[in-house]
Amino acid sequence: DAKTTQPPSMDCAEGRAANLPCNHSTISGNEYVYWYRQIHSQGPQYIIHGLKNNETNEMASLIITEDRKSSTLILPHATLRDTAVYYCIVNVSGGSNYKLTFGKGTLLTVNP
Amino acid sequence: DGGITQSPKYLFRKEGQNVTLSCEQNLNHDAMYWYRQDPGQGLRLIYYSQIVNDFQKGDIAEGYSVSREKKESFPLTVTSAQKNPTAFYLCASRTGGSYGYTFGSGTRLTVV
């Protein structure tokens, strides 16, 4: 599996957009970018995923660069409840050996 | 509502005792996974199962055992051979062909 690099921590003011970067320079052509988040002492929650096009859902937007070597997760209007560890993962979409590898992620702290 | 149930939320055991953590899902998902999380760390894969009566070792399977006799259930046994069993244990499931995991709320195991 390709590896990802994320900053260990970031701060964001409540109501502002939070932009979380992720580098995945060795990503393969058939690997997707997934984002999950984990609020303290809970199980991780799926946020969004994409292959090469930008994606948006009710939680966030995912911007993937044209060369697919990096991506940014955008929370458009961060709230205090968005304080969590955010994990960026790259992996193939399925198959009999599908399993995700979680790194240490980015701790996003949303400040009032 | 469908989901994954892990029980109990907190578990205390004496050193040298085996302990079994429960994971049940009513999502009709094919694949199930067990992860371990230590403070300040990412998730590490212990075991996973793609179908009933079949499972594979993850990155840190030593000292653990699993069974998958029913689609809905994937219990994890932490044996006395596990050197540092105190951790937060997370169970997840995924249906074939989908991209995202659904996680349980976790079991915090403390061995004294």
Interface residues (C-beta under 8 A of the other chain):
Chain A: Y32 Y34 Y36 S41 Q42 G43 P44 Q45 Y46 H49 Y87 S93 G94 S96 N97 Y98 K99 L100 T101 F102 G103 K104 G105
Chain B: I4 A31 Y33 Y35 G40 Q41 G42 L43 R44 L45 Y48 Q50 Q56 G58 F88 L90 A92 R94 G96 G97 S98 Y99 G100 Y101 T102 F103 G104 S105 G106 R108
